Amino acid sequence: MTQFFKFAVDQPFPLPVPAQEGATMELWESGLVVLIQMPGLKKAELDAFQNSFQRYSYLESSGPIPVALWVFDFPIPHGPIETPFNGVIVRQDRIENFLDNSGGVKNLVTFYLLDGKILRAIKARGLHSEAMELFQATIRRQWEIGYGPEDFNRHLDGLFNFSTEELFKMGKEFKF
């Protein structure tokens, strides 16, 4: 049975929230979501989030474990955020539904901006189909290879030797 949740701005987020500052990407039954945790959120950062990003990049790491990494370039003072995705830990039925392009490529991503446990803003954004197809190809490779969380984290840690700006440049850039 499907469970429903009410998401209301300036109210507690109805699901578990990331404990650390930063962004995480998840695949929910409703689609792709990015949870951005910004404790002590300032008005200028909220405004930058609401103005949204005009460019982003997608990167699939090289090496034996394909790490999917998005960098969304929000305006200053919010700034760019990177968010990796590990498809192997997602339920198979959700992955299969996401990869099914028979009705068209699923390109909508919903962003939730959190200040601790409080939801401060929601933004849904359609990404380029080409970017989503690259992302889907990475997910397929992740499932073909199969690996443990330790392997993924080790390869992800290697990417974080680079700055967010360097990761952006390493990926394929998309603009609106």
N, C-alpha and C positions, 0 to 999 in steps of 0.2 A: 504494500500500500504506500502510495506517495505521501510524504509529509510536506506540509506547506509552512512557510515562514513569512512573517511580515518584516520588511525592511523599511525603516523609517529614519530619515535624517534627524540628527540630534537626539537619537534614542539609542539604547544599548543594542549592539549587533546581536542578532538572535542565534548565532552559531559561534563555535570557538574562534578566537582571534589569535593572530600570530603574536607570540610573546616578544619578539625582537623587532626593532625598527627595520624597515625594508619591505620588499614585495615578494609575494608568492603567487604562482599561477596554479590554478586547480581546474579540473574538468568536472563540473557538476552535471547532474541530469539535464539541467537547463542550458548548459553550454560552458564555454570558457569564461573563467573569472580571474581577476587579479585583485588580491587583497593587499592594500598598501597601508602599512602601519607607520604612523608618524606621531609618536607621543609628543605632546606639547605643541601641536599644530598651530601655526600662526596664520593670521588672515591672508597675508600675501601668498603663502603656500596654498591655501584653500583656493584663492582666486586663480593661481596658476593652474591648479588641477582643473578647475571649472572651465578655464579657457582652453584646456586640452593641449594635446601635442599635435604638431603639424608634420612630424616625421618620426620614423622609427626604423629599427633595423632588426633583421633576423639572422642568427648565426647558428650553424650546426658545427660543433667542434670536430676537429679531425682526431683520429686515434681510434682505438678499439671500441670505446663506448661513445656513441653519438649523443652529445649533450645538446638539447635544444635551448637556445637562449635568446630572449627578446630584450631589446633596449628601447624604451619609450622615452622620447626626448621632450619632457614637459618644459614649459617656460621657467626661467629663473624667477623666484628663488627656489621653486620646487626642484627643478633640475631633472636630469635623466635618471631613469631607474632601470635596473636590469632585473629580469626574472627568468630563472631557468624552469624547465619542465621535464619531469621524469615520467614518461608514459607507462613504464612497466609497473608502477605502483597503483595505477588507476584500474578500477574494475573493468573487466574485459567487455561487458555489455556497453559501457559508456564509451570506451575506445571505439568499438565497432560502430556505434551510432554516429560518433563524431567523424569517423573516416568514411562513412557512407555518403557519397556525393551525388546520389541519384536524384536528389531534389535541388542540387546546386551545392557549392562549397559553403560550409558553415563558417562565416567570417566574422561573426559578432563576438566581441569581447566586452564583458561588463566589469568595470573598475569600481571597487569599493574603497573609499578613503576613510581610514580609521584613526582615531585619536584615542589610544588605549582601547577600551571596550565600547566607545561611542562612535557610531557611524556619522561621519561629517558630510559625505557627498557620495553620489552615485553617478557614473557616466558610462553609457554604452557607446561603443564605437565599432563600426565595421572596418575591418582591415582589408587590404588588397587580396584578391583571390590568389594571386601568384605567391604571396607571402604565406598564406594558409596552406597552399599545396606543398610548399617547401617544408613547412612545419609537419604536415601530415606524413610526408615522406620520411622525415626523421623519426616520427613516432612508429612508423612501420618497421624501420631499421631497429629501433629500440626493442620492439616486440620480437623480431626475428632473432636477434642476438640473445636477449634474455640475460640478465645480470642481477647481482645483488645490490642493495642500497650502498654498501661500502664501496663497491666499484664505481658507482655513479658519483658518489660524494668525492672520491679521490680525483676523478677527472674534472668534476666541477671545481674543486679547490684549485686545480691547475689553471683554470680560466680566470680565477680571481687574483692571479698574479698581475693581471692587466687592469688598468683603470676602466671605469665605465665608458669614458670617451674612446679609449682604445678598442674596447669590445664593440662599441657602436661602429667604428670604422672597419673592423674586421668582418662585420656582417654585411648583408645586402640591404641597402637603404631604400626605404619607400617614403614617398611624400604625398600629402593631400593637396 
